[in-house]
Amino acid sequence: MSQPHRYFILNKPANIVSQFVSPDNVGLLGDIPFDFPEGTHAIGRLDSHSEGLLILTTNKKVTRLLFQGEIQHKRVYVVHVKNVVSEETLERLRTGISILIKGNVQWVTTPCEVEIVEKPKGLVQLSAEREDIPHSWLKITLTEGKYHQVRKMVHKAGHKCKRLIRTSIENIEIGDMKSGEVREMEEEDFFKQLKIDNWREIEIQD
């Protein structure tokens, strides 16, 4: 009899890749002080420099349910960018901006929500982060996720992305989780918070 699947959320620190094994000399998920069960893998990866919400599970069908189905699931990012973002630039980001994606193709991003916000409380201070240089914090809510999409969007709009933090996927949020903290979720609550109703009906081979 197979073991029940397990579900975790991690507030991923910067400078850790979203995998347990790598041929490169990089920080790994296995460096997090938590005893993940065998077969755990990350869903919807964050690049090594990005921080925030990362889902991990032993259930291989979650990627298909969350990111490969017809229903688009909402992701929220908080982004620290160099220089002050104008209202005109906010509107460019909101209405769709052309970025280069895989295959050297120009892609116009789907309209999304973008607003200027205060710096989130409780963030770990990074050594290169300076408050005295003109900057903005943006909250960007997307329903699509091309490779490095948020970084490419703000770069195309004329701003350098200094820090990127994913704060939520649907109703799963990092909230007050500390950097590097892991929490386990019950299966039913996990799918409920992700707004996935048909998870029992879809079977794939483990």
SULNOR-V271922 format. One record per backbone hydrogen bond with DSSP energy under -0.5 kcal/mol. CO is the residue of the C=O (numbers start at 1). NH is the residue of the N-H. E is the energy in kcal/mol with one decimal. If there is no record, write none. Layout:
co=CO nh=NH e=E
co=CO nh=NH e=E
//
This chain:
co=6 nh=58 e=-1.7
co=7 nh=185 e=-2.8
co=8 nh=56 e=-2.5
co=9 nh=183 e=-2.5
co=10 nh=12 e=-1.2
co=10 nh=54 e=-2.1
co=11 nh=180 e=-3.5
co=12 nh=52 e=-1.9
co=13 nh=16 e=-0.5
co=17 nh=19 e=-1.2
co=19 nh=29 e=-2.5
co=24 nh=26 e=-1.7
co=27 nh=17 e=-2.8
co=28 nh=31 e=-1.9
co=29 nh=32 e=-1.7
co=32 nh=34 e=-2.6
co=34 nh=36 e=-1.4
co=37 nh=40 e=-1.5
co=41 nh=57 e=-2.2
co=43 nh=55 e=-0.9
co=46 nh=18 e=-0.5
co=47 nh=50 e=-1.1
co=48 nh=15 e=-2.3
co=48 nh=16 e=-1.2
co=51 nh=166 e=-2.6
co=52 nh=12 e=-3.0
co=54 nh=10 e=-2.5
co=55 nh=43 e=-2.8
co=56 nh=8 e=-3.2
co=57 nh=41 e=-2.2
co=58 nh=60 e=-0.7
co=59 nh=62 e=-1.4
co=61 nh=65 e=-2.1
co=62 nh=66 e=-2.7
co=63 nh=67 e=-2.7
co=63 nh=68 e=-0.8
co=64 nh=68 e=-0.8
co=74 nh=170 e=-3.1
co=75 nh=142 e=-2.8
co=76 nh=167 e=-2.3
co=76 nh=168 e=-1.4
co=77 nh=140 e=-2.9
co=78 nh=165 e=-2.5
co=79 nh=81 e=-0.6
co=79 nh=138 e=-3.0
co=80 nh=162 e=-3.1
co=80 nh=163 e=-1.6
co=81 nh=136 e=-2.0
co=86 nh=90 e=-2.2
co=87 nh=91 e=-2.0
co=88 nh=92 e=-1.7
co=89 nh=93 e=-2.3
co=90 nh=94 e=-2.3
co=91 nh=95 e=-2.3
co=92 nh=96 e=-1.1
co=94 nh=112 e=-2.0
co=97 nh=109 e=-2.1
co=99 nh=101 e=-0.5
co=99 nh=107 e=-3.4
co=101 nh=104 e=-1.0
co=101 nh=105 e=-1.3
co=105 nh=101 e=-3.1
co=107 nh=99 e=-3.0
co=107 nh=109 e=-0.6
co=113 nh=141 e=-2.7
co=115 nh=139 e=-2.9
co=117 nh=137 e=-0.5
co=120 nh=123 e=-0.8
co=126 nh=129 e=-1.6
co=134 nh=83 e=-3.0
co=136 nh=81 e=-2.8
co=137 nh=117 e=-2.6
co=138 nh=79 e=-3.0
co=138 nh=140 e=-0.6
co=139 nh=115 e=-1.7
co=140 nh=77 e=-2.7
co=140 nh=142 e=-0.6
co=141 nh=113 e=-1.6
co=142 nh=75 e=-2.8
co=146 nh=149 e=-2.1
co=148 nh=152 e=-2.5
co=149 nh=153 e=-2.6
co=150 nh=154 e=-2.3
co=151 nh=155 e=-1.9
co=152 nh=156 e=-2.6
co=153 nh=157 e=-1.5
co=154 nh=159 e=-2.7
co=155 nh=158 e=-1.6
co=160 nh=82 e=-2.3
co=160 nh=162 e=-0.7
co=163 nh=80 e=-2.8
co=164 nh=51 e=-2.8
co=165 nh=78 e=-3.2
co=165 nh=167 e=-0.6
co=166 nh=53 e=-3.2
co=167 nh=174 e=-2.2
co=168 nh=76 e=-2.3
co=169 nh=172 e=-2.2
co=171 nh=173 e=-0.6
co=172 nh=169 e=-2.2
co=174 nh=177 e=-2.8
co=178 nh=181 e=-2.5
co=181 nh=11 e=-2.1
co=183 nh=9 e=-2.8
co=185 nh=7 e=-0.6
co=186 nh=190 e=-2.7
co=187 nh=191 e=-2.1
co=188 nh=192 e=-2.1
co=189 nh=193 e=-2.8
co=190 nh=194 e=-1.3
co=191 nh=196 e=-2.6
co=192 nh=195 e=-1.2
co=193 nh=171 e=-2.5
co=195 nh=197 e=-0.6
co=198 nh=201 e=-0.9
co=198 nh=202 e=-1.1
co=201 nh=203 e=-0.6
//
